[in-house]
Structure formats: structure tokens, C-alpha cells
Amino acid sequence: MMTSIPNSYENSRERFRSVLAAVRELWPVARLSSHILTRDPSLTIDWISANAAKKKEKLFILTTGEHGVEGYVGSAMMQLFIEEFLSRLDPQTTGLLLVHAINPWGMKHRRRVNADNVDLNRSFVRDLSALADFNPGYDQIDFFLNPQRPIKSVALSKIGFGLRMLSLLRRFGVKRFREAALMGQYRQPRGLYYGGEEPPEETRTVIALFRQYALRYTRILHLDMHTGYGPRYEMTLVNSAREKMSSQETENRFGVPRVAAIDPDEFYSIQGDLTDYLYDLAGEEFPEKRLYSAAFEFGTFGESLRAAVRSLRTMIFENRLHWHGGSGRARKWIEAEFLEFYAPSEPAWFEKAKADARQAFEGILKAEGYF
């Protein structure tokens, strides 16, 4: 089977479910489980799990679709792992947890957020109510990030966006503006990067899975698939802010060319990140275990200033279109631009993404003792 990007959430889910037989050839005890979303029974978070046959030494976790629309490329990387790397794991000592589409609603509807507009990678927080006043800088640029009107003309909206952004960059500076925009916020339910007021159903499901399986193993390796950030033809391995290895040490250990930590100097700060939460959970509940949790981030638009402006504009226009509508022409352009941001159509981009994923899977799994 050739690794490919699926054309729908349903096709992706069916493909994932169909690999159970292949997994059972290696782990006869493997099983497929699903969590049905409360508000839409047609949507499920699916996972294939299998415990080690003899000694529970190592657990490998692969997750996709935390940001729904990113699940399309994530699905392809899941397929690549299963086809090319799964058989190299040792079922006698290694357990498996493969999770398809943490955010099935977002994947189906090609949005980054869930049905309540929650960015799940801002929702992994022990006490969300304590963050009501978090990131006050967001409020200063809320008018820019979340315009309250339809998009009638893409051309005019682009001009207005550019002029307002230049004004804000002069006022705040690039670093301060970037942090305020991207860190996350917990006050504006219709705004960008909204983390919610309580952990959503999808977040609770992932936390429960991690607790259920991780407690049984000595070593835990978790890799989460994302798209969007970084150079167009290069994958970035994104370390949690809690990871003790520096980016250079990580590059040397795993043999990958590009690593960034979740901080303002290398990536950007995030509140409520999944990998940070897993480190905190492990530190509190099983500190004696070895955990490495990181994200594969496949760059799409690029990392130039022009690309950064395009990325933010795409996010703002898509969210504005969702809540306030727009002309038919605007809708067609924005939806295509948004999908291109998270699942580029260029064949050469996908070939390079697969090559980078292979290099990272190989280097990480070997260095962590899974091969």
C-alpha cells in the first residue's frame, strides 16, 4: 500500500481501522477501541492498543489530528509508520498505542478546532478556570484577530489586514505581538487559539488513555503529528518546554536536522500544550519512568516574515468566515487557502515530508532503544 493523504475523515478512519489485522500479526492481543463523541455519534476517536507479550518495558504512542485539519497529513504519517516501522518493534517487550484523530470534528469539517471552537493544544491544563486572565496582551489585539463582520471581498480584506498588522507591529514589536497572538486565551469563545473554560471531551479522552497505558511501562515514547510551522520543505521536531535536552543535544542524539523547543526564542510559547501536560503528569504520578514526548511539525507556507503574515492572515480569515460568513468567492478562496496551509497539494512537498518523517522515526526509535 502506498502512503497517501486521505480525502476525507471517514476514509482516513476506515483505513486506520483496517490495519488492525496487520497489527495482530505482531501483537495477537491488539484491539481496536473507539470513543464516540457525545454530540455527534458519527464521529469517533479511534485507537489501536496492544500490550507487550512478556515484559512491559517500552510503550510507543503515536497521536494524530489534535488540530483536526492537520489529521490528513497525520493520517499519512501514521500509515507510513505502520507500513515501514511497526514490524521492527519487539512485541515481547514493547506496547503500542496508536491514536487516530484526537479531534474528529475538526478533521471532518477541515477546521483546526473542535465543535466548540476550542484549540485542543491550548486545553491540556489542570485548572482552566485559573487562566481567565492569562495573556492580557491578546485583548489589546482582539479587534485585529477577531473582526466581527463578513468577508465580502478577499482583495479588500487583505489590504485592510496588511495595514492594521503593520500598525500593530510598530506598536508592539514582532516578538510581543507574536506571543500575544499565539500563546492561547481563555476568554473569547469565538476567538483564535481559545483553550476553553474546562477540559473538553477530546482532551479528557487522551488524558485517560495516557494514564491507562503509560503506568504499566518503564519507558514511554510519544510522538504527535502536526503541520504548519517551519520551513516549507523541512520538518521540525518540537520539544516540550519541559524536556531537559537542549535542541542541539536533541539533534545530536536523534540525528535530525532541525529541532525547536516550545519557547519564544526557538518556536513560540504555548499554554496548554499536550506534550507539556504529559511531562507534568509523568513527573507527578510516575517520576521514575523515562518519558520523551515531542511533535513532528511539517512546515507548509515557510518561515519568512511574508510566510508568517500569510499564515496568520489565513487563520484570521478562516475563523472570521466561520462565524460571520462571506461571499461565495471569498469562501472558496479561504477554504482552499486554509487546506493548503495544513495539507499542501504539491507532490514534492509530500515526498519531502515523508522522507523527513522516516529520518525522525528511525533516529528517535533507535536512540530510545525501540529498535
C-alpha positions in Angstrom: 0.0 0.0 0.0 1.4 3.4 -0.9 1.4 6.1 1.8 -1.1 8.7 0.9 -3.1 11.7 2.3 -6.8 10.6 2.6 -9.5 12.7 1.0 -12.0 12.6 4.0 -12.2 11.9 7.7 -14.3 8.8 7.0 -11.8 7.4 4.6 -8.9 8.0 6.9 -10.8 6.4 9.8 -11.7 3.3 7.7 -8.1 2.9 6.6 -6.9 3.2 10.2 -9.4 0.6 11.4 -8.4 -1.8 8.6 -4.8 -2.1 9.8 -5.8 -4.0 13.0 -5.3 -7.3 11.2 -1.7 -6.4 10.3 -1.0 -5.2 13.9 -2.4 -8.5 15.2 0.1 -10.5 13.2 2.7 -9.0 15.5 0.6 -8.4 18.6 -2.2 -11.0 18.7 -3.7 -9.2 21.6 -4.1 -5.9 19.8 -7.6 -4.4 19.8 -9.4 -1.5 18.2 -11.3 0.8 20.5 -13.4 4.0 19.9 -14.7 6.9 21.9 -17.9 8.2 20.4 -18.3 11.9 20.6 -21.3 12.8 22.8 -22.8 15.5 20.4 -22.2 13.6 17.2 -22.2 9.7 17.3 -20.9 9.6 13.7 -17.6 10.9 15.0 -15.1 8.8 17.0 -11.6 9.0 18.4 -10.1 5.6 17.5 -7.1 3.8 18.8 -5.3 0.5 18.4 -3.7 -0.7 21.6 -1.5 -3.7 22.4 0.4 -4.7 25.5 3.8 -6.3 25.4 3.6 -10.1 25.5 6.2 -10.8 28.2 7.8 -7.8 29.9 6.3 -4.3 29.8 9.4 -2.3 29.2 8.6 0.2 26.5 5.5 1.9 25.3 5.2 3.7 21.9 2.4 6.2 21.4 1.6 7.9 18.1 -1.2 10.5 18.0 -2.7 12.4 15.1 -5.4 15.1 14.4 -5.1 17.1 17.6 -5.7 20.1 15.3 -8.4 18.5 13.2 -7.4 19.5 9.7 -3.8 18.5 10.4 -5.1 15.0 10.7 -4.9 14.5 7.0 -1.1 14.6 6.9 -1.1 13.0 10.3 -3.0 10.0 8.9 -0.4 9.6 6.1 2.4 9.6 8.7 0.5 7.0 10.8 0.2 4.9 7.7 3.9 5.3 6.9 4.9 4.3 10.4 2.7 1.2 10.3 3.9 0.1 6.9 7.6 0.8 7.4 8.5 0.7 11.1 5.9 -1.2 13.1 7.4 -4.6 12.3 10.8 -3.5 13.7 9.4 -3.1 17.2 9.6 -6.0 19.6 6.1 -7.2 20.7 7.6 -9.1 23.6 8.8 -6.0 25.4 7.0 -3.1 23.6 3.5 -1.9 24.0 1.6 0.1 21.4 -1.0 2.9 21.4 -1.9 4.4 18.0 -4.5 7.2 18.2 -6.4 8.3 15.1 -8.0 11.8 15.1 -7.9 13.3 18.6 -10.2 16.0 17.1 -12.6 14.1 14.7 -15.0 17.0 14.4 -12.2 19.3 13.2 -10.8 16.7 10.8 -14.2 16.1 9.3 -15.0 19.7 8.9 -11.5 20.7 7.9 -11.1 23.1 10.9 -8.3 23.3 13.4 -10.6 23.5 16.4 -13.3 21.3 17.8 -17.1 21.9 17.6 -16.8 24.5 20.5 -14.0 26.4 18.8 -11.5 25.0 21.3 -7.9 24.7 20.2 -7.2 21.4 21.9 -3.4 22.2 22.1 -4.3 25.0 24.4 -6.6 22.9 26.6 -4.3 20.5 28.4 -4.3 22.4 31.6 -5.1 21.1 35.1 -7.2 24.1 36.1 -8.5 26.1 33.1 -10.6 28.4 35.4 -7.3 29.8 36.8 -6.4 31.1 33.3 -9.3 33.5 32.9 -6.8 36.5 33.0 -4.0 34.7 31.1 -2.3 36.6 28.2 -3.7 40.1 28.6 -1.9 41.1 25.5 -4.4 39.2 23.5 -7.1 41.6 24.5 -5.1 44.5 23.0 -5.1 42.9 19.6 -8.5 41.1 19.8 -10.1 43.6 17.3 -7.4 42.6 14.8 -7.5 38.8 15.4 -11.3 38.5 15.5 -13.1 41.0 13.2 -16.8 41.0 13.7 -18.0 41.3 10.1 -18.4 39.1 6.9 -15.7 38.9 4.3 -17.2 40.3 1.2 -14.0 40.9 -0.8 -10.8 39.0 -0.3 -8.7 41.7 -2.0 -10.0 44.5 0.2 -9.8 42.3 3.3 -6.1 41.6 2.5 -5.4 45.3 2.2 -7.1 46.1 5.5 -5.3 43.2 7.2 -1.9 44.3 6.0 -2.4 47.9 7.1 -3.6 47.0 10.5 -0.8 44.5 11.0 1.9 47.0 10.1 0.4 49.4 12.7 0.4 46.8 15.4 3.9 45.6 14.7 5.2 49.1 15.0 3.3 49.5 18.3 4.2 46.1 19.9 7.2 44.8 18.1 7.3 41.4 16.4 8.1 39.2 19.4 5.5 40.8 21.7 2.8 40.7 19.0 3.6 37.0 18.2 3.4 35.9 21.8 0.1 37.7 22.4 -1.5 36.2 19.3 -0.3 32.6 19.6 0.1 31.7 23.3 -3.6 31.0 23.8 -6.5 32.7 25.5 -9.4 31.6 27.7 -11.9 34.4 27.4 -13.1 34.7 23.9 -15.1 31.5 22.9 -15.2 32.6 19.2 -11.6 33.9 19.2 -8.5 32.4 17.8 -6.5 30.0 20.0 -9.3 29.6 22.5 -8.4 27.0 25.2 -11.9 26.6 26.7 -13.2 27.0 30.2 -13.0 23.4 31.1 -11.2 20.4 29.6 -13.2 19.3 26.5 -14.3 15.7 25.9 -11.4 15.1 23.5 -8.8 16.3 25.9 -10.2 14.1 28.8 -10.2 11.1 26.5 -6.5 11.5 25.7 -5.5 12.0 29.3 -7.4 8.9 30.3 -5.7 6.9 27.6 -2.3 8.0 28.7 -3.0 7.2 32.3 -4.4 3.8 31.4 -1.4 2.6 29.4 1.6 4.6 30.5 1.5 3.4 34.1 2.4 -0.1 33.0 5.7 0.7 31.3 9.2 1.8 32.3 9.9 3.8 29.1 7.4 5.9 27.2 7.9 7.5 23.8 5.1 9.7 22.5 5.1 11.4 19.0 2.3 13.8 17.9 1.8 14.8 14.3 1.3 18.4 13.3 1.6 20.6 10.2 2.1 24.4 9.6 5.1 25.7 11.4 8.6 25.9 9.9 10.4 25.9 6.5 8.2 24.7 3.7 10.3 21.6 2.9 11.6 20.7 6.3 10.1 19.0 9.4 10.8 20.4 12.8 11.0 18.2 15.8 9.3 20.3 18.5 10.5 19.6 22.1 8.2 20.2 25.1 9.2 23.1 27.2 9.6 20.5 30.0 12.2 18.4 28.1 15.7 18.7 29.7 17.6 18.1 26.5 18.5 21.2 24.6 17.7 21.5 20.9 21.3 20.9 19.9 21.5 17.8 22.2 18.3 16.5 20.7 19.6 17.0 17.1 22.8 15.1 18.0 21.0 12.3 19.9 18.4 11.6 17.2 20.2 12.6 14.1 17.5 15.1 12.9 18.5 18.4 11.2 16.0 20.7 12.9 14.8 20.9 16.5 13.0 23.7 18.3 11.8 24.0 21.9 8.4 25.4 22.8 9.7 28.8 23.9 9.7 32.4 22.4 13.3 32.1 21.1 13.0 28.9 19.2 9.3 28.3 18.5 6.7 30.2 20.4 5.2 29.9 23.9 2.1 27.7 24.2 -0.2 27.4 27.3 -2.0 24.1 27.5 0.3 22.0 25.2 -0.3 18.3 25.1 3.4 17.3 25.4 3.9 19.7 28.3 0.9 18.2 30.1 2.3 14.7 29.6 5.6 15.7 31.2 3.8 17.3 34.1 1.6 14.2 34.6 4.6 11.9 34.4 6.6 14.0 36.9 3.7 13.9 39.4 2.4 10.4 39.0 5.4 8.2 37.8 8.6 10.2 38.1 10.7 7.1 37.9 9.7 6.4 34.3 11.6 7.7 31.2 9.4 9.8 29.0 10.1 11.5 25.7 7.2 13.4 24.2 7.5 15.6 21.1 5.8 16.8 18.0 6.6 16.4 14.3 5.8 19.7 12.7 5.8 19.7 8.9 6.3 23.2 7.6 4.0 24.4 4.9 4.0 28.1 4.0 7.5 28.7 5.2 9.2 30.8 8.0 9.9 34.1 6.3 8.1 37.2 7.5 5.9 37.1 4.4 5.0 33.5 5.2 4.3 34.3 8.8 1.9 37.1 7.7 0.2 34.7 5.3 -0.2 32.1 8.0 -1.8 34.5 10.5 -4.0 36.0 7.8 -5.2 32.5 6.8 -6.1 31.7 10.4 -7.9 35.0 11.0 -9.8 34.8 7.7 -10.9 31.2 8.3 -12.2 31.9 11.8 -13.9 35.1 10.6 -15.6 33.2 7.7 -16.8 30.5 10.1 -18.5 33.0 12.5 -19.6 35.8 10.2 -19.8 34.3 6.7 -18.7 35.9 3.5 -19.3 35.9 -0.3 -19.2 32.7 -2.3 -16.0 33.7 -3.9 -14.4 34.6 -0.5 -15.5 31.3 1.0 -14.0 29.3 -1.9 -10.6 31.1 -1.7 -10.3 31.0 2.1 -11.2 27.3 2.4 -8.7 26.4 -0.3 -6.0 28.6 1.3 -6.7 27.0 4.8 -6.4 23.5 3.5 -3.2 24.4 1.7 -1.8 25.7 5.0 -2.3 22.4 6.7 -2.2 19.8 3.9 -0.3 21.2 0.9 -1.3 19.8 -2.5 2.2 19.8 -4.0 3.6 16.2 -4.6 7.1 17.3 -3.9 6.1 18.7 -0.5 4.6 15.4 0.5 7.6 13.4 -0.7 9.9 15.5 1.4 7.6 15.3 4.4 7.7 11.5 4.2 11.5 11.5 3.9 11.8 13.7 7.0 9.4 11.5 8.9 11.4 8.4 8.0 14.6 10.1 9.2 13.0 11.2 12.5 11.2 7.8 13.2 14.5 6.0 12.5 16.6 8.2 14.7 14.3 8.6 17.6 13.2 5.0 17.9 16.8 3.7 17.6 18.2 6.2 20.1 15.4 5.4 22.6 16.1 1.7 22.4 12.9 0.7 20.5 14.9 -0.9 17.6 
